[in-house]
Structure formats: structure tokens, C-alpha cells
Amino acid sequence: MKLWLRSIFLFLAVGVFSSLGNTQSQQKIEPAPKIIAPATEEMQHPEFWIARLKNPDALIMTQQQINELNIKNQTRPYDLKDVNGNPFSFLPTITYKDNTLGLQYHLEDPLTIKSFPGDSLRVRLERHQKSFNLANMYERRRTKFDDLLIRDIEEKTNINAVPNTITPRYGILVAHTLNRALPTNDPVHGSPDSYHDSIQSTALDSFTPIAVLHTSPNADWYYVRSVLAFGWIPAEKVAFGSPKEIEQYVNAKDFIVSLVHKVPIYSDSEFKNFATDLYLGEKAKLVKKTSAGYQIVIPARRGDASLEFITGWVKPDAKVNVGYQAYTQRNLLNTAFSLLYRPYGWADQDNERDCCGMQRSVLRTFGILTGRWTTMELHSSDHVFAFDTKNTTKDVKYKYLATCQPAITFVGHPGHVNMYIGTVDGNYFVIHQSGYLYTDDKGVRRVVNRVNVNDTELEGGSN
């Protein structure tokens, strides 16, 4: 029990961050080297860190304990005390992310939503629109949005068609899907040189339930409530069915979970016809495992948008697990390192991941459910060290970090989250998805822009 109590031990530094998208300097920016000192080549492999652990295969939490944690997080309060006993609330960050991107701290099963007030939905849609002044933002061609494009997006939002009381339609996602704050696939950039898509909020896992609350005039976009967010998704990614049949699929006893960036699913046992991908942490219902591969069942959308279930196949050597992984330090490190050097994707844009997208996906392979933003992940635990960055010395920060265990400890602040993986020669190291800049010892500005191993003194989010 003592080990379990230290399970997802979170180390919260309350502060701000700056990334490439916000950089004002005109100085030329170079790519970071593959290995950033004091990290070494051997540190780029999970085995190095696993070998330093006393008992990497010890079970941190049982599946029952994980389920209890997930339930507790559904009602966890926004207020706590910092290390000095002072009151601290992260509600302002949660509210901001909800108003702009629809992200939710408290997860909710969308199949339980029986009705939704129309006035609340109208307010939500208007907040999304007001958060992004498209007239001053830049589209795919790095030119400002013109009036025609702005009007098209506003018309697709279709606010005037929202009824006073909404009766949801229930569906399931037939593929990995990007959740958008506005009904458009066009990226929205804050400046001509920004690579952040400002209206991208998160990826939604394949084969998860949603409640459709609203549609665009042509019914090509749906505004939905998923488990972790409100937002717009393309209609073609949704199949409609009854809550009962969707729930039976989602809660199937037998399933496989992807343990790598993505695993291809085929519609035939000869693996000739590609169907879709199963991304890290996503699961699919398992029929049977044989020497020929994994036979699974996946949701599909008929021509009339109704739900059907079809047979899928996954290769026998695919990096999947039958059921959730055992929650151990070895499995955590192996799973995190499976993403090493994957390119950065703000809020999962381009079907990649940012810092919190990476950590959420890793935790998902163990059945641990968290919200999508850094603050949400850092507070999905009973064990949080929170302190004011500006008024807390390094010695105090490291005093707390020294009591925490590698792989099951997350460190960060409202703008970034890292997984702590161990200490070497007095340096503390993390693995994280970094979109940050730093200045090297020759004064050259460099951008990491990938999943990376480095020490906590590196300029940027990891420090």
C-alpha cells in the first residue's frame, strides 16, 4: 500500500512558459542535436533507466485501484494547499481551457447525457468564436482569413438553429479523430510563422462514445461531447447507435491495447486491405488471438450513418497488449520510450502529440484516465507537491523530487508536463514531448520539437 500511495506522484511548478509559436526573436533558429548534453547515447534507451531501478516489475496499482482513482478524479476539487500550507486553486486554468477549447477536467460518460440546455450550448459556441478573432489570424497559406472564409465558418457554427432543449444522438467514433474548437479542418495560426493550430484541442481515441449535440447546416460537422471535451468533429467519423450497443462494445471484457504510436488494422486476415489505425492507448474488442494474428471487432459507419460492427485483423507481431498493461515502472518506461523522437504536434495536430497528449496516451495503456491539458494531468492524483516557482529555490524543488520515484512521477507547470525517469551524477532527467527553444553553449538558439530525453536544467519546459 505504501508504494501505491506514491503512484502518480505529481510535482507542480506554478509558472509560465514560452514556445516557438510565441517567440519574438528574429534570431535564426537551428534544430537541436539528437542527444542534448548531459544526456548520453545510452540514456536514449529504456533499458538504461530500468537497470537503475530496485524492482521495476513491482505492481504500483492494481486495476481495481486504478478504477477507483478514475472514479475519484471525476469529482476531484480544484483547490488544494501548496507546500507552504497556502491555499491554491487551478480553477482559472480549467475555466480558460473550457471556454476556448472545450477541454474538461472532470471526465464524463457522454452516453449518460439525457438532455442538454440550448442556452448553455449557445453560450459555449459563442465563447469558442470570440476566443479566436479570425480577422487577425492566419490560415493554411499563411495569409489572413478573408471575409468569405470567416463567414463560411460562422455559418457552419449554425448557432441560430440550436433548440431550447437538446436531445443528444449517441454515436461511436469509427477512427482516431481530431477535436476542433471551430468547424473547419483549416489550421488557424496566431501569426504567419506560428506552427500552432490554435483551434486544435485534442485527439479523440478510436472507438470511443460521443453525444452529438449540434450539427452544421450541411450536417458535415457535429458538435459533440466526448469523454474529455466538447468540440467539432467531421461527421464521417461517427456511426450512430443505441447507448446499449455502444456501451457493450466500449466495456468489452476482452480487448487489445496499442503500445506504440499506431498499429494498422486490416479488414482481411491476409493483411492486404488497410482499414484504420489503432493509436497508442486506444483499444479494440478482441475476438481471439491465434498464430495468424488478432481477430478483432471494430465499429463502422454505414451509408446512412448507422452503426455496424465488422471484423478486423491485426498482425501477430503487432505491438499490442491483451487487456491493459500491468502498471509497473518497466512498462511505463518502455511505453514512453516507444515514442522517442516522434515529432511534436500541438494539441495532437497532424495526429502527433504534444507534452500532455504523450503522457495521456502512455497512461491510457494502463487504463488510467486523465483530462487533456497539463494542469488536468498534474492534478489527477492524491499526491501533489505544488509551489510558486518564482519564490521557491532549486534546493527546495529538488528536495521534493528526490523523494519521488522514476516513471511514476510527473513534473511540470500549467504549460508543460514531463515524466521523471531518474537521476545520474546529480542531474535529474525527464522524457517529454518538447516544442521548446533553448540556447546552446555557443549562443545558438535551437528548437527540440520532438519527444526527447534531457535534464531538468535545460532551458524550456523541462526546467
N, C-alpha and C positions, 0 to 999 in steps of 0.2 A: 504493500500500500504506500509505503514511503516513496518508492520510485514513481508510482502513478501520480502522486501529488505534485511531482516536479515535471509532469509530462510535457505539456506545451508551454514551457516557461517563457513568458514574453518580457522583453526588455525595451521599454518605450522611452525614446528620447523625443520630447515635445519640441519641435522646431520647424524650420522651413527648408526647402531645397531648391536648387536650380538645375535645369537640364538643358540639353542642346536646344530644345524648342524655345527656351526663354533667354538664350544667351544673346547679349547685346554687342559683344566684342566683334570687331571686324578682323581680328587676328586669324590667320589661316589655321584650320583645324586638321590634324592628321589622325589616322586610325591608331588605336592603341596596339602595342605588340600583343602577341598571343599570350605570353606569360609576363605578368607585371610584377616586378620585384617588390617585396622579398619573396613572393611565391616562386616555386621552382617547378621543373618539369614533373617530378614525382608527385607533387601536390595536385596535379591535374587528374588524378585517378582516385576513385573512391577507396580503393584498397589501402592507400597510404593512410587515410583517416580512420578507416575501420581497424587497422592494425594497432592503432593507438588507444583503442577503447578497451575497457576491462572486460565487458561482457556484451558485445554488440548484438547478440541474439536474445537478450533478455526481453521479455514481453513488457512493454511500457504500459499499455492499457489493453484490456480485453475488448472484444467487440461490444459486449454489454456495457462496459464503462464508456466506450466511445459513443454509443447510442444515448446514454444518459447525459453526456456532455453536449451532444447535439440538441437534445431537448432543453437543457438548461440555457443554452445560448439563444433559444427562441424568445426568451423573456429577460435576458441579462440587462441590468440597468446601465445607463450611460454615465453614471457618476461613480467615482472612487476616490481614494486618497493617494497622494504621491508618497515617496519615500520619507518625506519630512512630516507626514501627517496632515498636509494641507489638502483641502477639497479640490478635485479636478474633474471636469466634465469634457467628454469628447462629443457631446451632442451637436455643437456648432458644425463640426466637420461632417457628421452624419447628415444633418439637415441640408447642407450645401450640396452634397453628392446626390441626395434625393431630388432636390429642386432642379439641378442641372442635368443629371444623367439617369435619374430614376433608380439609383442603386440603393439596396435595402440592407440594413444591419441585421434586423430580425428576419430570418428566413420563414417563408410561409408556403404551405402546400396550395397551389392555385386551384386544385380540384375541390377545395373546401369553400371557395368563394361562391356564395349563392346569388348575391346581387351586389351591385356597386353603385354608389350615388353619382348621378350625372354631373352635379355641380363640382364634386371633387375631381372628377376626370377632366372637366373643362379647365379648372384651375391648374391641374398638372400639365396639360397640353400647352396652356398659355405660358407657364413657367419655363418649359423647355424652349419655346420660341423666343422668349425675352432673354434667355440666357445666352443666346447666340445671335448677335446683331449681324445678320448675313451681309448687309450692305457694306460692312467694314471687314469682311473676311474673304478668304481666297479659296477658289475651287480647284479642281484637278489640274487645270492648266496654269495654275499659279497666277491667275488674274482674278480680280474682284468679282463676286457674284453680281450678275446683271439683274435687272428688274424682272426679266422673264423667268430666270431660274428661281429667284426668290418667290415670285408669285406661284410658280408651279409647286414648290414645297409647301407654301401656305395653303394652297387648295387641297393638296393631298392630306394635310392635317385634319381638314374636314370638321372643325370644331362645332360649327352650327348644327351638325347632324347628330350630336350627342344627345340622347334622350335623358329625361329626368331620372329614370331608374334603369340601370343596365342589367340585363340578364346575360351572364357570360356564356360563350360557347367554349366547350372544352376540347383541347387537342393535344397532340404529342408531336414533338419535333422529329422529323424524319432524317435529319442530318445536323451536324455541327453548324451553328448559326451565329451571326453577329448581331448584337442588340444595339439599336441606334436611338439617339435622342430625337432625331427628325427622320421622316420617311424618305430617305434618299440613300443610294449607295455612293453618291459623290462624296469624296472627303471634304471636310471643312477645316481650313487652316487659319490660324491666327495671324500669320504673316507669310510673305512669299517664300521664305526659306525654312519655315517650320515643317517638320515631318510628322507632327502630332495631328491626328484626325480628331478634332475637338468634340465631335458628336458621337464618337465611338465610345461605348461604355463598358462592354464586356462581351465575351463569347458565351453562348449558351450551349450546354452539353447536348450531344446527340441523344435522342430517345428520352427526353425529359418532358414532363407535362407542362402545359400552359393554359391560361384562361384568356380567351380573346375578348377584349372589352370594347374595341372600336375598330373601324376599317377606313381605309382611304376610299374616295368616291368610286374608283375602278376596282376596288377590292383586291388590289395587288400588294397592299401593305396591311398588316394587322398591328394594332397597338395591344400589347399583351402584358399580363402579369405572369412572370415565371417565378421560380422558387426564390431567386435572389434579386430580381429587378423588374421595373416597368420599362417598356420601350417598344420601338417599332422593329418588326422583322418582316422579311419577304413572305408573302402568303404561300408561295410554293414550298416553303419548308415545313408547313403544318398539315397534319391529317386530323380530321375531326372524328371523335368517337365518344362513347359514353364514359363517364368517370370510372365506372366499374371496370371496363375492359382496359382502360389506360392504367388504372391503379394496379390491376393484376399483373400487367407487364412490368411496370416500374418496380414493383415489390417482389418480383420473381425470386424464388429461393436460390435457384441455380443461375449463375451468370459469370461472364468473364469481364475482366477489367484491363484496359490498356495500360502498359507500364512504360511506354515510350511516347515520343512526340505524336506519332499517329501510326495506326495499324490498318492496312487495307482490308476491306470486307468485299467478298465476291459473291455473285449470285449463282455460281455453279461450283461443283466440287472439284472441277479441273482447274479452277482459279484463272479462267480466261476472261471472264466478264466482270469488270470492276463495278461495284455498287456504291460504296461510300467509304469513309474513313472513320475509325474509332480513335479519337484523340486521347492523350494522357488523362487518366482518371475517369474516362467515360466507360460505361458498361453496357453489355448486351445480353439478352436472355440466352442461356445455354441449353441446348437440347441434349447433346452428347459430345464427348471427346473421344476420338479414335486416332489410330496411327495415320489416318488420311487427313486429319485436321479437326477443327472445331466446327460442329454444326450448330448454328445459332438461329434465332428468330429476330427479325428486325421489323419495325413499323414502316409502312409505305403509304403513299398518298395515291388514291385512285383518281381517275379523271374528274369525278365530281367532288373531290377534296375529302372524301370519306376515308376512314382508316381501314387498312387491311394489314395482315401480318404475313410476311414472306420468309422463306428460308435463305439464310446467308451462310457463307463459309469463310473461315479464317485459317490460314496456313498452319500446319502443325508446329512449325518452329517460330511462330509469331511471339513477340514479347508481350504476353498476356498472363494474367493470373486467374485461376478459377476461384471466384469469390474475392473478397478484399484481402489485401496483403496483411500479414501479421505486423503489428505496429512495433517495429524494432529499429534500433539505430542503424543496423546494417541495411535494412530495406529502405529507410529514409535516405541514406547517403547514396545508395545505388540508384534510386529513382531520381533524386535531384541531379546527380551527375549524368544521367541519361540525356539531359538537356544541355550539357556543357557546350558552349559556343553557338547555340541556336540564336538567330538574330532577334533583336529587340522588336517588339510590337506593342506600341502604346495601346493600353486597354484591349489587348488581343487583336489589334488591327492586323490585317493581312494574314489572319489565322495563326499568328505567332503569339507571344505573351510578353507582358511587362512584368515588373517585380512581383506584384500581388497575384497576377494571373499564373505565374510559375508556381508560387507556393501553394495557391489554392488547388491547382491541378495535382501537385505532389500529395497533399493531404487527402485529396479525393480518392486516391488509390487505397487508402486505409478506411474509407467510409467516414472521414472527418469532414464535416460541412461547415464552411465559413462564408461570410459575406465577401464581396468582391474587392473592396478597397483596403489599403494598407491599415488604416485605423480599425477597420472591422476585423481584420485578421489578428492584429496585435492585441485585441481585447476579447478574443474568443477563448478565454481561459480564466481559471480561478487564480492564476499566478502571474501578476503583472508588477514589474518594477517601473514606475512612472516618475519622471523627474524633469525639471526645467533644464534644458541643455545649456542655456547661457549662464546659468548660475550654479552649475554642477561641474566640479573638476573632473579631469580624466581619471584620477586615482579613485574617486568615488564610483564612477561608472564601471571601471574595471573591477572594483571590489565586488560589485554585484554580479558582473558577468562571470567572474571566477567561480562563483557558486553554482553556475548553471552547466548543464550537460550538453555536449555537442549533438547536433542533428535535431534534438527535440526542443531547441531554443531558437526563438526568432528575435532579432534585434532590428530596431528601426525607429521611424518617426512618422508623422502624418503623410509624408511624401514618399516614403520608401520602406521596404522590408527586405531583410536578409536572413538566411539560415546560417547560424553559427556552427562551424564544423570542427573547430579545435584550436589549440594553442601550440605554437612552435617557437622556441627561443624567445619567449616573452611577447611574441606577436600573436594577436587574435585574428583568425581567418574566417571568412564567410564565403558562401556560394550564393549568387544572386543574379537576377536579370538586370543589367545595368544599362541605362541610357545616358549615363553621366559623362561629363568632361572632367579632366584633371590636367595639371601642369606637370610635365616630367622634370627630371633633374637638369635638363638643358633649357628649360623655359618654354618648351613646345607644348601647345595645347593639344590634347588628344581626347578622342571620344572612344568609349568602350563599345557600347551598342550591341551587347551580346550577353549571354549567360557566362559568368566569369568567376574565377577564384582570386580573391585578393585579401589583404589585411585591412583591418578597420581604421587604419590611419590614412588610407588612400582618399584624396580629395573627392568629394561627391557624396552620393547617398550612403555609401558604406561607412562613412565616418560619423 
